[in-house]
Amino acid sequence: METAMSDLFDEYPMLIFALESLLALFLLVFIVVWTSSGKKKAARAASNEQQTQRKSQ
């Protein structure tokens, strides 16, 4: 198995860069989605808090 990977990278030397760039792209998308969902949750919590304050007055 180890020699097969070595042969693959010897035959296609740019493959490792392509795999690394795909991993970086996936991480970027994951981080953006993660942070944007956190902002939505915080905004939802703030609006719910304002609604409960209005109802209690």
BELGI-V981064 format. One line per field, one symbol per residue. phi: phi as a letter, one per 40 degrees, with the letter a starting at -180 (. if undefined). psi: psi as a letter, one per 40 degrees, with the letter a starting at -180 (. if undefined). A space follows every 10 residues. Layout:
BEGIN
phi->???
psi->???
END
This chain:
BEGIN
phi->.ccccccccc cbcccccccc cccccccccc cccccccccc cccccccccc ccccccc
psi->dddddddddd dgdedddddd dddddddddd dddddddddd dddddddddd ddddde.
END
